């Protein structure tokens, strides 16, 4: 028996997404034909164009497009190649729509003993007749329209999902960029506050850098008065801050304001919508505030004051903002405490210097008086002057 030369065997392309179905057809036909396979219609279209097979078998239920759609495209690409739909669809009109799409035949699944014979007949010119072709063509076109509408809905849904994902990614990138900027600013503020020991300069720099870096509407720093009854504004941002400073703006340390509450509780107070915050004092100098934070300035369990940060946007503060500004407030509190200690140290040194100066003047004056009195009593003793004491110019003992 002569073995057929593969080069002379007809090529049959089977486009089917089921591995089991492809294996069955391969087993049934490989003795008489070269069986080419594709698992999806897109690869099948490309393989058909590259190989120009003698016959194309198409499963009807394929991913991305139906067998009928694939048949229409293949018919336009390879008009002389017979196309046969292999399908388990037994619904009325399924065979007719397949023929209207350009197929020459329709083989029903499951594949039976007639399969090899039918393939051979289609390969040798069998074409099934389609009665009332125009009606079935319209039905097929309607099927295409419905499928196209379904694809459009899927694409629209995918587009909306991608748009949502893009917005999420943009928000994530913005959040990461803001977090990076917050960390940089916090580090810069930490470095800045540790190098400034003059209290007013420290407070002014702090509110300015918070507003300029975070783009907040307002920032201010209150310090507790010596009697701990008042929170006194010591630094405020921009024109509103200057006006409040000129009017010696202060708030009682009580629970009627977020500043007072933060100082008393030593905990941050946050209002993402100030209209719903009963404990917030409505400041006439800051009418556009929509969100506010009051962060206590605490050192060694003692509240030195509070930092207020305000925005003209609702829900302006993210978790990263709160954490970064709270960490910044802790650094500022330490710097304020250091500046206050330095002021107290300088005041103490100045007091010591004044006391020592007065003591030195008193001692020198007493010695001078004693020396003069001795000189009056015994002119001969005037040679022994107090150390460091000089007779004023023009003074003459003989004039005494």
Beta strands, then each sheet from edge to edge (+ up, - down):
strand 1: 11-15
strand 2: 34-38
strand 3: 55-59
strand 4: 82-87
strand 5: 105-108
strand 6: 218-224
strand 7: 230-236
strand 8: 250-252
strand 9: 269-271
strand 10: 291-299
strand 11: 302-311
sheet 1: 2+ 1+ 3+ 4+ 5+
sheet 2: 8+ 7- 6+ 11- 10+ 9-
end
